[in-house]
């Protein structure tokens, strides 16, 4: 699991870095001294877990979570227990109060791993259909029916011509499960079915029933996928 450490105190970063190094399955992508640096890292890297301090200059850890469209598993590590209630309103994975021992750190990591594995969508080996939990039952949905996927806080919406399916998942998690041959992310909040594109104009792609914006950081990869004559 890819992770980053976000804390303006070097000593605290080093403690968490040491714990990460001792833990199988964790890969440290970056150390960030500020929430602003972390925001930029998260825009350009695939990150599963963020070890996040609350109180930092210019931009707090809570502000960082508010700014993210697609939130990874957040493990708060802070010296201030009074932020716990507000943090859990943002559905953080765990809230650790410094100094944190390794056993408590591992418990939080295991919880994050369980959350990452838990999903309401599973793709079969043939990669042509998904099973979606809806209306108290599991419905089989052909991938070809999905027009586009839209982010909605801690959920995503699978849009089809007939109806919408709201599932508990992250955009990154779902992006991994959808076949690259048919689906591409064009914006932090949108994944589209390439086979359903009607037209492209300016900085948007027209899908059935909706014009979807093309994010600046996704534009080049999207244009390369088009079979332009």
C-alpha positions as CSV (number, residue, x, y, z in Angstrom):
1,X,0.0,0.0,0.0
2,X,1.4,3.4,-1.0
3,X,1.5,5.9,1.8
4,X,2.7,9.4,2.5
5,X,3.6,11.2,5.8
6,X,2.3,14.7,6.3
7,X,3.7,16.6,9.4
8,X,5.6,19.8,9.8
9,X,7.7,18.3,12.7
10,X,10.7,16.4,11.5
11,X,10.9,14.3,14.6
12,X,7.3,13.1,14.2
13,X,7.9,12.3,10.5
14,X,10.9,10.2,11.4
15,X,9.0,8.2,14.0
16,X,6.2,7.4,11.5
17,X,8.8,6.7,8.8
18,X,10.5,4.2,11.1
19,X,7.2,2.4,11.7
20,X,6.4,2.4,8.0
21,X,9.8,0.8,7.3
22,X,9.1,-2.0,9.8
23,X,5.7,-2.8,8.3
24,X,5.4,-5.2,5.4
25,X,3.1,-4.0,2.7
26,X,3.7,-0.3,3.2
27,X,5.6,1.7,0.6
28,X,6.5,5.3,1.5
29,X,5.9,7.5,-1.5
30,X,6.7,10.9,0.0
31,X,7.3,12.9,3.2
32,X,5.6,16.2,3.3
33,X,6.3,19.1,5.6
34,X,3.0,20.8,4.8
35,X,-0.5,20.0,3.7
36,X,0.1,22.1,0.5
37,X,3.0,19.8,-0.4
38,X,0.8,16.8,0.3
39,X,-2.0,18.1,-1.9
40,X,0.4,18.3,-4.9
41,X,1.8,14.8,-4.2
42,X,-1.7,13.3,-4.0
43,X,-2.6,14.9,-7.4
44,X,0.2,13.2,-9.2
45,X,0.6,9.9,-7.3
46,X,-1.5,6.9,-6.4
47,X,-1.7,6.9,-2.6
48,X,-3.6,4.5,-0.4
49,X,-2.9,5.8,3.1
50,X,-2.1,9.3,4.4
51,X,-0.5,9.6,7.9
52,X,-1.7,13.1,8.6
53,X,-1.0,15.7,11.3
54,X,-3.8,18.2,12.1
55,X,-2.1,21.4,13.1
56,X,0.2,22.7,10.4
57,X,1.0,26.3,9.2
58,X,-1.0,27.8,6.3
59,X,-3.2,24.7,5.7
60,X,-4.3,22.2,8.4
61,X,-4.8,18.5,8.0
62,X,-8.6,19.0,8.1
63,X,-8.3,21.6,5.4
64,X,-6.4,19.1,3.3
65,X,-9.2,16.6,3.6
66,X,-11.8,19.2,2.6
67,X,-9.8,20.1,-0.5
68,X,-9.5,16.5,-1.7
69,X,-12.0,15.1,-4.2
70,X,-10.8,11.5,-3.9
71,X,-9.8,10.8,-0.3
72,X,-7.4,8.0,0.5
73,X,-7.4,6.2,3.9
74,X,-6.6,8.9,6.4
75,X,-4.8,8.0,9.7
76,X,-4.6,11.1,11.8
77,X,-1.5,11.3,14.0
78,X,-1.6,14.4,16.3
79,X,-0.8,15.7,19.7
80,X,-4.3,17.2,20.1
81,X,-7.1,14.8,21.0
82,X,-9.7,17.6,20.8
83,X,-9.8,17.3,17.0
84,X,-11.0,13.7,17.1
85,X,-14.8,14.4,16.8
86,X,-14.3,16.7,13.8
87,X,-11.9,14.3,12.2
88,X,-14.3,11.4,12.3
89,X,-17.0,13.6,10.7
90,X,-14.7,13.3,7.7
91,X,-14.7,9.6,8.1
92,X,-11.0,9.3,8.9
93,X,-9.8,5.7,9.2
94,X,-8.2,6.2,12.7
95,X,-7.1,8.9,15.1
96,X,-3.9,8.4,16.9
97,X,-2.6,10.7,19.7
98,X,1.2,11.2,20.0
99,X,3.3,9.6,21.2
100,X,2.1,6.6,19.2
101,X,3.5,3.1,19.9
102,X,4.1,0.6,17.1
103,X,1.3,-1.7,18.2
104,X,-1.3,1.1,17.9
105,X,0.2,2.1,14.6
106,X,-0.2,-1.4,13.3
107,X,-3.8,-1.6,14.4
108,X,-4.6,1.6,12.4
109,X,-2.8,0.2,9.3
110,X,-4.7,-3.0,9.5
111,X,-7.9,-1.1,9.7
112,X,-6.9,0.9,6.6
113,X,-6.0,-2.3,4.7
114,X,-9.4,-3.8,5.6
115,X,-11.2,-0.7,4.3
116,X,-9.2,-0.8,1.1
117,X,-10.2,-4.4,0.5
118,X,-13.8,-3.8,1.3
119,X,-15.7,-2.9,-1.8
120,X,-19.2,-3.3,-3.1
121,X,-18.0,-4.0,-6.7
122,X,-16.1,-7.0,-7.8
123,X,-15.0,-7.6,-11.4
124,X,-15.1,-11.1,-12.8
125,X,-12.0,-12.6,-14.5
126,X,-13.4,-12.0,-18.0
127,X,-13.6,-8.3,-17.2
128,X,-17.0,-7.8,-18.9
129,X,-19.3,-7.4,-16.0
130,X,-19.5,-6.2,-12.4
131,X,-21.7,-7.1,-9.4
132,X,-23.3,-4.1,-7.7
133,X,-25.1,-4.1,-4.3
134,X,-28.4,-2.3,-4.8
135,X,-32.0,-2.5,-3.5
136,X,-30.9,-5.1,-0.9
137,X,-29.6,-7.5,-3.6
138,X,-26.6,-8.0,-5.8
139,X,-27.2,-7.1,-9.4
140,X,-25.0,-8.2,-12.3
141,X,-24.2,-5.2,-14.6
142,X,-22.4,-5.4,-17.9
143,X,-19.4,-3.1,-18.1
144,X,-20.7,-2.0,-21.5
145,X,-23.8,-0.5,-19.8
146,X,-21.7,1.9,-17.7
147,X,-21.6,5.3,-19.4
148,X,-19.4,7.1,-16.9
149,X,-18.5,7.1,-13.2
150,X,-18.9,10.1,-11.0
151,X,-17.3,10.8,-7.6
152,X,-19.7,11.6,-4.7
153,X,-17.8,12.2,-1.4
154,X,-16.9,8.7,-0.1
155,X,-19.1,7.1,-2.8
156,X,-19.1,6.8,-6.5
157,X,-22.0,6.8,-8.9
158,X,-22.2,4.3,-11.8
159,X,-24.3,6.0,-14.5
160,X,-26.1,3.8,-17.0
161,X,-28.8,4.7,-19.5
162,X,-31.4,3.1,-17.3
163,X,-30.4,4.1,-13.8
164,X,-27.7,5.2,-11.4
165,X,-25.9,2.9,-8.9
166,X,-24.4,4.5,-5.8
167,X,-21.7,2.4,-4.2
168,X,-19.2,2.9,-1.4
169,X,-15.8,3.1,-3.1
170,X,-13.1,5.5,-4.0
171,X,-12.4,6.6,-7.6
172,X,-8.9,5.2,-7.4
173,X,-10.1,1.9,-6.2
174,X,-12.7,1.6,-8.9
175,X,-10.3,2.8,-11.6
176,X,-8.1,-0.2,-10.8
177,X,-11.0,-2.6,-11.3
178,X,-12.3,-1.2,-14.6
179,X,-10.5,-2.4,-17.8
180,X,-8.1,0.2,-19.2
181,X,-9.1,-0.8,-22.7
182,X,-12.5,0.7,-22.2
183,X,-12.4,3.1,-19.4
184,X,-10.2,6.2,-18.7
185,X,-10.2,8.9,-16.0
186,X,-10.6,12.3,-17.5
187,X,-11.0,14.3,-14.3
188,X,-10.5,13.9,-10.6
189,X,-14.3,13.3,-10.4
190,X,-15.0,11.4,-13.6
191,X,-14.1,8.1,-15.3
192,X,-15.7,7.6,-18.7
193,X,-16.4,4.6,-21.0
194,X,-14.4,5.4,-24.2
195,X,-17.0,3.5,-26.2
196,X,-19.7,5.9,-25.3
197,X,-18.1,9.2,-26.3
198,X,-20.3,11.2,-28.6
199,X,-18.1,14.2,-29.2
200,X,-15.2,16.3,-27.7
201,X,-15.3,20.0,-27.7
202,X,-13.0,22.5,-26.0
203,X,-12.2,21.1,-22.5
204,X,-15.2,18.7,-22.2
205,X,-16.2,15.3,-23.6
206,X,-19.9,14.8,-24.4
207,X,-21.3,11.6,-23.0
208,X,-25.0,10.5,-23.3
209,X,-26.9,13.0,-21.2
210,X,-23.9,14.9,-19.8
211,X,-20.9,17.1,-20.8
212,X,-18.0,16.0,-18.6
213,X,-15.0,18.3,-18.0
214,X,-11.5,17.2,-18.9
215,X,-9.0,17.9,-16.1
216,X,-5.8,19.6,-17.1
217,X,-3.7,16.8,-15.6
218,X,-5.6,14.1,-17.4
219,X,-5.8,15.8,-20.9
220,X,-2.6,14.5,-22.4
221,X,-3.2,10.8,-21.5
222,X,-6.8,11.1,-22.7
223,X,-5.9,12.6,-26.1
224,X,-3.3,9.9,-26.6
225,X,-6.0,7.3,-26.3
226,X,-8.1,8.7,-29.0
227,X,-7.9,7.2,-32.5
228,X,-7.5,10.5,-34.3
229,X,-7.4,10.5,-38.1
